[in-house]
Amino acid sequence: MPSVKLSAWEIVEIARNPKRKTSLDYINEIFDDFMELHGDRNFKDDKAIVCGLARIENQNYTIIAEQKGRSTKENIERNFGMPNPESYRKAIRFMKQAEKFKRPVITFIDTKGAYPGIGAEERGQGEAIASSMFEMAKLKVPVISIVIGEGSSGGALAIGVANKVFMLENAVYSILSPEGYSSILWKDSSRYKEAAEKMKLTAKDLYDLKVIDKIIKEPQKNGEVDFEKLANNLKKEIISSINELKKLDDKNIVQNRYEKFRNMGEYIKL
């Protein structure tokens, strides 16, 4: 971690860095035997969200992760990490499967937002996001969400209704982009740096507001993030939190999630 305190906008730039590790990087480093599953059984398999099965030691998990690309070709294939409705419907399908087989759900959040195209709207983008949040809220298995890069708008919230929400220290989580915020609020997109400060979108801001449960530090090695150490620390947090949540019965898992978001809302209003 740099010794110099970063501005909110500088953290936004780090979160958006195309060289930043993606969800699949974390999945492959943290979990054993990841097997991707495809399709919403309605329209198609949208690759902006990756779903599948994985395990750590003897514990099986369902993984739901927003996935950006690195090259131009991969970004086009992944729709720049901006999910279509079929991505959320795929996620819902595997949430329900996770509940059926009593597998904890781990989600990785990293998106500029849900795709706003005409086709996405025609296929019910808003309804798909709302349904995803609704289904997550009542899941009878433990859910952990991890913000690893950009967490913007309903595209991020759709897979963020969890018992525990972790956030990497140089990730961001917000209702929309700073550019969008400044355009709407001040009719001036050039004030994005000022907007970033006001939006309280950094991990520290959101921890202080009780929106997230834990900040995951990004250890440095030779001036770069020590990814192996970071992934190992995140793995330990997942194991510890799941072991804690597994002590709760089905009813209390749902109640725990409800109270988390209810209390958060009450705290933010104060």
C-alpha positions as CSV (number, residue, x, y, z in Angstrom):
1,M,0.0,0.0,0.0
2,P,1.5,3.4,-0.9
3,S,2.4,5.6,2.0
4,V,0.8,8.6,0.4
5,K,-2.9,9.0,1.0
6,L,-4.8,8.6,-2.3
7,S,-7.7,10.8,-3.4
8,A,-11.0,9.1,-4.2
9,W,-10.4,9.7,-7.9
10,E,-7.0,8.1,-7.8
11,I,-8.6,5.0,-6.2
12,V,-11.2,5.0,-9.0
13,E,-8.3,5.0,-11.5
14,I,-6.7,2.1,-9.8
15,A,-10.0,0.2,-9.6
16,R,-10.4,0.7,-13.4
17,N,-6.8,-0.2,-14.4
18,P,-7.1,-2.7,-17.2
19,K,-4.1,-4.6,-15.7
20,R,-5.9,-5.2,-12.4
21,K,-6.7,-8.8,-11.6
22,T,-10.1,-10.0,-12.7
23,S,-12.6,-12.3,-11.1
24,L,-11.3,-15.4,-12.8
25,D,-7.8,-14.6,-11.6
26,Y,-9.1,-14.7,-8.0
27,I,-11.3,-17.7,-8.6
28,N,-8.4,-19.8,-10.0
29,E,-6.0,-18.7,-7.2
30,I,-8.4,-19.2,-4.3
31,F,-10.5,-22.2,-5.2
32,D,-9.8,-25.8,-6.2
33,D,-11.3,-27.4,-9.3
34,F,-13.4,-24.5,-10.6
35,M,-16.0,-25.8,-13.1
36,E,-17.9,-23.1,-15.1
37,L,-21.6,-23.7,-15.8
38,H,-23.4,-21.9,-18.6
39,G,-26.7,-20.4,-19.7
40,D,-29.9,-19.0,-18.3
41,R,-32.1,-21.7,-20.0
42,N,-34.1,-18.9,-21.6
43,F,-32.0,-16.8,-24.0
44,K,-28.3,-17.4,-24.1
45,D,-25.0,-17.6,-22.0
46,D,-23.9,-14.0,-21.4
47,K,-20.2,-14.1,-20.6
48,A,-20.1,-10.8,-18.5
49,I,-21.0,-13.0,-15.5
50,V,-19.2,-16.3,-14.9
51,C,-21.0,-18.9,-12.8
52,G,-19.7,-22.3,-11.6
53,L,-18.8,-24.7,-8.9
54,A,-15.6,-24.8,-6.8
55,R,-14.3,-25.9,-3.5
56,I,-11.8,-25.1,-0.8
57,E,-10.6,-28.4,0.8
58,N,-13.9,-30.3,1.6
59,Q,-16.3,-27.3,1.3
60,N,-18.1,-26.8,-2.0
61,Y,-19.2,-23.4,-3.2
62,T,-21.2,-21.8,-5.9
63,I,-19.4,-18.9,-7.6
64,I,-21.0,-16.0,-9.3
65,A,-18.6,-13.4,-10.7
66,E,-18.6,-10.4,-13.0
67,Q,-15.8,-10.8,-15.5
68,K,-14.0,-8.1,-17.5
69,G,-11.7,-8.7,-20.4
70,R,-8.1,-7.5,-21.0
71,S,-7.6,-7.6,-24.7
72,T,-10.1,-5.8,-27.1
73,K,-11.3,-9.2,-28.3
74,E,-11.9,-10.5,-24.8
75,N,-13.6,-7.3,-23.7
76,I,-16.0,-7.6,-26.6
77,E,-16.7,-11.2,-25.7
78,R,-17.3,-10.3,-22.1
79,N,-19.3,-7.1,-23.1
80,F,-16.7,-5.1,-21.1
81,G,-18.0,-6.8,-17.9
82,M,-21.4,-5.2,-18.3
83,P,-24.0,-7.9,-17.8
84,N,-27.1,-8.3,-19.9
85,P,-30.4,-9.6,-18.3
86,E,-29.5,-13.2,-19.1
87,S,-26.4,-12.9,-16.9
88,Y,-28.6,-12.1,-13.9
89,R,-31.0,-14.9,-14.8
90,K,-28.1,-17.3,-15.1
91,A,-27.0,-16.1,-11.6
92,I,-30.4,-16.6,-10.2
93,R,-30.5,-20.1,-11.6
94,F,-27.3,-21.1,-9.8
95,M,-28.3,-19.3,-6.6
96,K,-31.3,-21.6,-6.4
97,Q,-29.2,-24.6,-7.2
98,A,-26.8,-23.6,-4.4
99,E,-29.7,-23.4,-2.0
100,K,-31.0,-26.8,-3.1
101,F,-27.6,-28.5,-2.5
102,K,-26.7,-26.3,0.5
103,R,-23.6,-24.7,-1.0
104,P,-22.5,-21.3,0.2
105,V,-22.5,-18.6,-2.5
106,I,-19.4,-16.4,-3.2
107,T,-19.9,-13.4,-5.6
108,F,-17.2,-11.2,-7.1
109,I,-18.2,-7.7,-8.0
110,D,-16.4,-5.9,-10.8
111,T,-18.5,-3.9,-13.3
112,K,-19.1,-0.4,-14.7
113,G,-22.8,-1.3,-14.4
114,A,-25.4,-3.4,-16.1
115,Y,-25.5,-3.1,-19.9
116,P,-27.8,-0.2,-20.9
117,G,-28.4,-1.3,-24.5
118,I,-31.8,-1.4,-26.3
119,G,-31.8,-5.2,-26.4
120,A,-31.0,-5.5,-22.7
121,E,-33.9,-3.2,-21.9
122,E,-36.2,-5.1,-24.3
123,R,-35.4,-8.3,-22.4
124,G,-36.1,-6.8,-19.0
125,Q,-32.9,-5.5,-17.6
126,G,-34.5,-3.8,-14.6
127,E,-36.6,-6.7,-13.8
128,A,-33.7,-9.1,-14.0
129,I,-31.6,-6.9,-11.6
130,A,-34.5,-6.6,-9.1
131,S,-35.2,-10.4,-9.3
132,S,-31.6,-11.2,-8.6
133,M,-31.6,-9.0,-5.5
134,F,-34.9,-10.4,-4.4
135,E,-33.7,-14.0,-4.7
136,M,-30.4,-13.3,-3.0
137,A,-32.2,-11.7,-0.1
138,K,-34.1,-14.9,0.8
139,L,-31.4,-17.5,0.1
140,K,-31.1,-20.0,2.9
141,V,-27.4,-20.5,2.5
142,P,-24.5,-18.2,3.5
143,V,-23.5,-15.5,0.9
144,I,-20.3,-13.5,0.7
145,S,-19.8,-10.7,-1.8
146,I,-16.4,-9.3,-2.6
147,V,-15.8,-6.0,-4.5
148,I,-12.5,-6.5,-6.3
149,G,-12.5,-3.5,-8.7
150,E,-15.4,-1.3,-9.9
151,G,-18.7,-1.9,-8.2
152,S,-21.1,0.5,-10.0
153,S,-24.8,0.9,-10.1
154,G,-27.5,-1.8,-10.1
155,G,-25.1,-4.0,-12.1
156,A,-23.1,-4.4,-8.9
157,L,-25.9,-4.4,-6.4
158,A,-27.7,-7.2,-8.3
159,I,-25.1,-9.7,-6.9
160,G,-24.3,-7.8,-3.7
161,V,-27.1,-8.8,-1.3
162,A,-24.9,-10.9,1.1
163,N,-24.4,-11.8,4.7
164,K,-20.9,-10.4,4.5
165,V,-19.6,-7.8,2.0
166,F,-15.8,-7.5,1.6
167,M,-14.0,-4.9,-0.4
168,L,-10.4,-4.6,-1.6
169,E,-8.8,-1.4,-0.3
170,N,-8.4,0.0,-3.8
171,A,-11.8,-1.0,-5.1
172,V,-14.8,1.4,-5.4
173,Y,-18.5,0.7,-4.8
174,S,-21.2,3.3,-5.8
175,I,-24.6,4.0,-7.2
176,L,-23.0,5.2,-10.5
177,S,-19.7,6.5,-12.0
178,P,-18.3,9.9,-10.8
179,E,-18.7,11.1,-14.4
180,G,-22.4,10.2,-14.3
181,Y,-22.9,11.7,-10.9
182,S,-21.4,15.1,-11.9
183,S,-23.4,15.1,-15.2
184,I,-26.7,14.5,-13.3
185,L,-26.0,16.7,-10.3
186,W,-24.2,19.6,-11.8
187,K,-24.8,19.1,-15.5
188,D,-21.0,19.2,-15.8
189,S,-19.1,15.9,-16.3
190,S,-15.7,17.6,-16.0
191,R,-16.3,17.8,-12.2
192,Y,-15.8,14.0,-11.8
193,K,-12.9,14.3,-9.4
194,E,-15.0,16.4,-7.0
195,A,-17.9,14.0,-7.5
196,A,-15.7,11.1,-6.5
197,E,-14.9,12.7,-3.2
198,K,-18.6,13.5,-2.4
199,M,-19.9,10.0,-3.4
200,K,-18.1,8.2,-0.5
201,L,-17.2,5.3,-2.8
202,T,-13.9,4.2,-1.3
203,A,-13.5,1.1,0.9
204,K,-12.7,3.3,4.0
205,D,-15.8,5.5,3.4
206,L,-18.0,2.5,3.0
207,Y,-16.6,0.7,6.0
208,D,-17.2,3.8,8.1
209,L,-20.8,3.9,6.8
210,K,-21.2,0.2,7.6
211,V,-22.0,-0.6,4.0
212,I,-19.2,-3.2,3.9
213,D,-18.0,-5.5,6.6
214,K,-14.3,-5.7,6.0
215,I,-11.5,-4.0,4.0
216,I,-9.1,-6.4,2.4
217,K,-5.6,-4.9,2.3
218,E,-3.7,-5.1,-1.0
219,P,-0.1,-6.0,0.2
220,Q,2.7,-4.6,-1.9
221,K,5.8,-6.4,-3.2
222,N,8.4,-4.6,-5.3
223,G,6.0,-1.7,-5.9
224,E,3.1,-3.9,-7.1
225,V,0.3,-5.8,-5.5
226,D,1.4,-9.2,-4.1
227,F,-1.4,-11.1,-5.7
228,E,-0.5,-14.4,-4.2
229,K,-0.5,-13.0,-0.7
230,L,-3.7,-11.0,-1.3
231,A,-5.6,-14.1,-2.7
232,N,-4.4,-16.2,0.3
233,N,-5.6,-13.6,2.8
234,L,-9.0,-13.4,1.0
235,K,-9.2,-17.2,1.1
236,K,-8.7,-17.2,4.8
237,E,-11.4,-14.6,5.2
238,I,-13.8,-16.7,3.1
239,I,-13.1,-19.8,5.1
240,S,-13.4,-18.0,8.5
241,S,-16.7,-16.2,7.6
242,I,-18.3,-19.3,6.1
243,N,-17.5,-21.4,9.2
244,E,-19.1,-18.6,11.3
245,L,-22.2,-18.4,9.1
246,K,-22.7,-22.1,8.9
247,K,-23.4,-22.1,12.6
248,L,-26.7,-20.4,11.8
249,D,-29.8,-22.3,10.7
250,D,-31.7,-21.5,7.5
251,K,-34.1,-19.0,9.1
252,N,-31.3,-17.1,10.9
253,I,-29.1,-17.0,7.7
254,V,-31.9,-15.0,6.0
255,Q,-32.6,-13.0,9.2
256,N,-28.9,-12.1,9.5
257,R,-28.9,-10.8,5.9
258,Y,-32.1,-8.8,6.4
259,E,-30.8,-7.2,9.6
260,K,-27.5,-6.3,8.0
261,F,-29.2,-4.3,5.2
262,R,-31.9,-2.9,7.5
263,N,-29.4,-1.7,10.0
264,M,-27.3,-0.2,7.3
265,G,-30.2,1.8,6.0
266,E,-31.0,3.1,9.4
267,Y,-27.4,4.0,10.1
268,I,-27.0,5.9,6.8
269,K,-30.1,8.0,7.5
270,L,-28.7,9.2,10.8
